[in-house]
Amino acid sequence: MLRKIIPSVLTVAVVFIFMGAGLAKEEKSKGQIGPKRTSVKKELQGEVTWISKTGDRIAIVYNRDEASRSEQEILLPIDKNTVLQHKKNLDEIKAGDTVSIQYEEVTEETPEGIKSKRMAKTIYFIRAAQKKPVSAAPPASTQDSAEEEQE
């Protein structure tokens, strides 16, 4: 009789073990809803290179390397919630002006891969573009310099 009970008890125990493992996996997947998201706030300062005519994007150069003659530039979207400091509206900021931008970068890990989105949160106007000095003397023509060499 014991020989008949042991195999059936073992069978029932194995079934419960596998059911428990299946339920544990299901609870893990319920704990994580959707893709994994991280949000980081960052800030960059640089020279404005472009603002869209619709005012929904801004580009700034935030790093220049004169030795290698390279630049690092970022394009950030702007929405109605973006705050502008030290200016009344975005039309007052021009290419060449220096700004500091606080933005949020949201990264999602999905089965298709990693996706990042950025959005400008606050734009601080720092200073206007430096005006290039205008020379008062007209440039020397090639004829004048040739006449000077002959004298």
Contacts in CASP RR format, 6 or more apart in sequence:
PFRMAT RR
TARGET T0000
AUTHOR 0000-0000-0000
METHOD contacts of the structure
MODEL  1
MLRKIIPSVLTVAVVFIFMGAGLAKEEKSKGQIGPKRTSVKKELQGEVTW
ISKTGDRIAIVYNRDEASRSEQEILLPIDKNTVLQHKKNLDEIKAGDTVS
IQYEEVTEETPEGIKSKRMAKTIYFIRAAQKKPVSAAPPASTQDSAEEEQ
E
35 108 0 8 1.000
35 109 0 8 1.000
35 110 0 8 1.000
36 108 0 8 1.000
36 109 0 8 1.000
37 106 0 8 1.000
37 107 0 8 1.000
37 108 0 8 1.000
38 106 0 8 1.000
38 107 0 8 1.000
39 104 0 8 1.000
39 105 0 8 1.000
39 106 0 8 1.000
39 107 0 8 1.000
40 104 0 8 1.000
40 105 0 8 1.000
40 107 0 8 1.000
41 102 0 8 1.000
41 103 0 8 1.000
41 104 0 8 1.000
41 105 0 8 1.000
41 121 0 8 1.000
42 102 0 8 1.000
42 103 0 8 1.000
42 104 0 8 1.000
42 105 0 8 1.000
43 100 0 8 1.000
43 101 0 8 1.000
43 102 0 8 1.000
43 103 0 8 1.000
44 60 0 8 1.000
44 62 0 8 1.000
44 74 0 8 1.000
44 100 0 8 1.000
44 101 0 8 1.000
44 103 0 8 1.000
45 62 0 8 1.000
45 98 0 8 1.000
45 99 0 8 1.000
45 100 0 8 1.000
45 101 0 8 1.000
45 126 0 8 1.000
46 60 0 8 1.000
46 61 0 8 1.000
46 62 0 8 1.000
46 98 0 8 1.000
46 99 0 8 1.000
46 100 0 8 1.000
47 60 0 8 1.000
47 61 0 8 1.000
47 96 0 8 1.000
47 97 0 8 1.000
47 98 0 8 1.000
47 129 0 8 1.000
48 58 0 8 1.000
48 59 0 8 1.000
48 60 0 8 1.000
48 93 0 8 1.000
48 94 0 8 1.000
48 95 0 8 1.000
48 96 0 8 1.000
48 97 0 8 1.000
48 98 0 8 1.000
48 99 0 8 1.000
49 59 0 8 1.000
49 60 0 8 1.000
49 61 0 8 1.000
49 73 0 8 1.000
49 95 0 8 1.000
49 96 0 8 1.000
50 57 0 8 1.000
50 58 0 8 1.000
50 59 0 8 1.000
50 75 0 8 1.000
50 95 0 8 1.000
51 57 0 8 1.000
51 58 0 8 1.000
51 59 0 8 1.000
51 90 0 8 1.000
51 93 0 8 1.000
51 94 0 8 1.000
51 95 0 8 1.000
52 58 0 8 1.000
55 78 0 8 1.000
55 90 0 8 1.000
56 77 0 8 1.000
56 78 0 8 1.000
56 79 0 8 1.000
57 75 0 8 1.000
57 76 0 8 1.000
57 77 0 8 1.000
57 78 0 8 1.000
58 75 0 8 1.000
58 76 0 8 1.000
58 78 0 8 1.000
58 90 0 8 1.000
58 93 0 8 1.000
58 99 0 8 1.000
58 101 0 8 1.000
58 120 0 8 1.000
58 123 0 8 1.000
59 73 0 8 1.000
59 74 0 8 1.000
59 75 0 8 1.000
59 76 0 8 1.000
60 73 0 8 1.000
60 74 0 8 1.000
60 76 0 8 1.000
60 99 0 8 1.000
60 101 0 8 1.000
61 71 0 8 1.000
61 72 0 8 1.000
61 73 0 8 1.000
62 72 0 8 1.000
62 73 0 8 1.000
62 74 0 8 1.000
63 71 0 8 1.000
63 72 0 8 1.000
64 70 0 8 1.000
64 71 0 8 1.000
64 72 0 8 1.000
65 71 0 8 1.000
74 118 0 8 1.000
76 101 0 8 1.000
76 103 0 8 1.000
76 118 0 8 1.000
76 119 0 8 1.000
76 120 0 8 1.000
77 118 0 8 1.000
77 119 0 8 1.000
77 120 0 8 1.000
78 90 0 8 1.000
78 119 0 8 1.000
78 120 0 8 1.000
78 123 0 8 1.000
79 119 0 8 1.000
79 120 0 8 1.000
81 121 0 8 1.000
82 119 0 8 1.000
82 120 0 8 1.000
82 121 0 8 1.000
82 122 0 8 1.000
82 123 0 8 1.000
83 121 0 8 1.000
83 122 0 8 1.000
83 123 0 8 1.000
84 90 0 8 1.000
84 122 0 8 1.000
84 123 0 8 1.000
84 125 0 8 1.000
85 122 0 8 1.000
85 123 0 8 1.000
85 124 0 8 1.000
85 125 0 8 1.000
86 124 0 8 1.000
86 125 0 8 1.000
86 126 0 8 1.000
87 93 0 8 1.000
87 125 0 8 1.000
90 123 0 8 1.000
92 125 0 8 1.000
93 99 0 8 1.000
93 123 0 8 1.000
93 125 0 8 1.000
94 128 0 8 1.000
94 129 0 8 1.000
95 129 0 8 1.000
96 129 0 8 1.000
97 125 0 8 1.000
97 126 0 8 1.000
97 127 0 8 1.000
97 128 0 8 1.000
97 129 0 8 1.000
98 126 0 8 1.000
98 127 0 8 1.000
98 129 0 8 1.000
99 123 0 8 1.000
99 124 0 8 1.000
99 125 0 8 1.000
99 126 0 8 1.000
100 123 0 8 1.000
100 124 0 8 1.000
100 126 0 8 1.000
101 120 0 8 1.000
101 122 0 8 1.000
101 123 0 8 1.000
101 124 0 8 1.000
102 120 0 8 1.000
102 121 0 8 1.000
102 122 0 8 1.000
102 124 0 8 1.000
103 118 0 8 1.000
103 119 0 8 1.000
103 120 0 8 1.000
103 121 0 8 1.000
104 118 0 8 1.000
104 119 0 8 1.000
104 121 0 8 1.000
105 116 0 8 1.000
105 117 0 8 1.000
105 118 0 8 1.000
106 116 0 8 1.000
106 117 0 8 1.000
106 118 0 8 1.000
106 119 0 8 1.000
107 114 0 8 1.000
107 115 0 8 1.000
107 116 0 8 1.000
108 114 0 8 1.000
108 115 0 8 1.000
108 116 0 8 1.000
END
